[in-house]
Amino acid sequence: MTTNSQHTARSVLRNSAYGAATWVIPVMLGVIATPVIVRNLGVDAYGIYALVLGFIGYSFSIGIGRVLTKYIAEFRASGENEKIPDVVTATLLVSGVVGVFGSGLIVISAEWLVAEVLRIDPEARVQTIYALYVAAAVIFASIFNHTFGSALQGVHRFDIYSKILNASSISQTGGTIVLAWLGYGLIVLLIWNLVSISLTAIVTLFAVRRYIEEFGLRLPVSSHALSIVAKYAVGIIGYQLTANALVIFERSWLTRELGSESLAYYVVAFTPGLYLQGFVGSLVLMLVPLASEFEHRKIELLAIYRRATRLITSFVFLATTLLIVDGKDILTVWMGDEFAINATSILIVLSISFGLVAILSVSWQMKEGLGVPRFNFAASAAALIVGVPAMVFFTERLGAVGTGVGRLVAFAVLGLSLIHFERWLFGKVQFMFWSWLLFRCLVCSLIMAAVLMAIHSAIAAGWLSLVVSAAAGSLAFLTGSWLTGLIAAEEKAILHRAVSRSS
């Protein structure tokens, strides 16, 4: 391996580690926060809280800032730094327009949504309307928060991004736990969410100004830069709107047909899979600037794609196996018997769904880095078209589990986009690579499942059994990966050196 390749590999590993760090603390805090919020708000009120958070996270695009990730990386790699202020100005303008439109639409339609679409119980309608008003402000702040963070990613400052995001998570989730424990309702919790995100956006902007000298406004707005940003943003906005529409429909449909209590069970079962997808997403964040820099070097791109896909797929199989086999115990220890009874089957279905989309995140991020987010838009639109009727069909027959089955169907359609991507970029589908990879992952998962079930039969359910089960199961999966060749020779050497240094 050349010195340059070694430097790139170390940079990728380092940035992946920083990306992962942005999810470790939020996940840990989220695990603590969820039962506290449920106990203090009640199951029904938590269902409404989760519904409103769905609007915050999934209503209007907060991903426009990815334009900055791509073009800051691309212009710096090509020595065209003077173009960066034009793109920054155009991106902030587009972000502001989208933010005003999206937030305004939620404010205007809040009463209609609550009464006619969601059919919230009359006694909870006023509170839900005010919650949506706060959510609209949170959405606007989130768009700019994400835009500034995306600029840091464009210069590979994942270390700074990680520190800011972790500090924000501690503040936001910690404050939410305290406020919930003190007995405050969902409006106060959402206002704290708004304050925390707004402060994070300000801090991130200061960091961007410090580490990116070219970051600034250049007026009047360049029509060429606006055209570049608009063209790229259409794909981003399009796929996020369609993906978000699926989530909003899912939660609205559940609330309308089965009530906010069923939504609460569904959202809790939804959370581990969402954490899995989010964690994997944080690992592959560096693929956007990396793909932009290697855009015209197909051999290097194929090597990056295969390595990232192999590592991510292996991790997804490990995590999904743990959630499927230990799902009931996880819910029992975490949320109590009632949630375990009502949410275990949903958890299993959703874990498979999110595992699938997590594997697709490698190609998804590379498409953004290569400047073709319109491919993701097309795939997401197809998933929405199939997913909505699937959710309606299966919910009527299987209840909340059926809603999860509908999501799985939608994600299966999403998976077909992988065929198009590989043919477009590499000229052919990587059939032999996928056969080799999936067979070995399946073998390792079966070994892990056997170990997990053996531990279940020997130790009563509890935090101790979950820790022992996760540790032993992960070790079993890694052993299988070592024996089957799922771990490459180069990675074995890295692990060997790490063990040698620690001993």
Secondary structure, 3 states (H helix, E strand, C coil): CCHHHHHHHHHHHHHHHHHHHHHHHHHHHHHHHHHHHHHHHCHHHHHHHHHHHHHHHHCCCCCCCHHHHHHHHHHHHHCCHHHHHHHHHHHHHHHHHHHHHHHHHHHHHHHHHHHHHCCCCHHHHHHHHHHHHHHHHHHHHHHHHHHHHHHHHHCCCHHHHHHHHHHHHHHHHHHHHHHHHCCCCHHHHHHHHHHHHHHHHHHHHHHHHHHCCCCCCCCCCCHHHHHHHHHHHHHHHHHHHHHHHHHHHHHHHHHHHHCHHHHHHHHHHHHHHHHHHHHHHHHCCCHHHHHHHCCCCHHHHHHHHHHHHHHHHHHHHHHHHHHHHHHHHHHHHHHCHHHHHHHHHHHHHHHHHHHHHHHHHHHHHHHHHCCCHHHHHHHHHHHHHHHHHHHHHHHHHHCHHHHHHHHHHHHHHHHCHHHHHHHHHHCCCCHHHHHHHHHHHHHHHHHHHHHHHHHHHHCCCCHHHHHHHHHHHHHHHHHHHHHHCCCCHHHHHHHHHHHHHHC
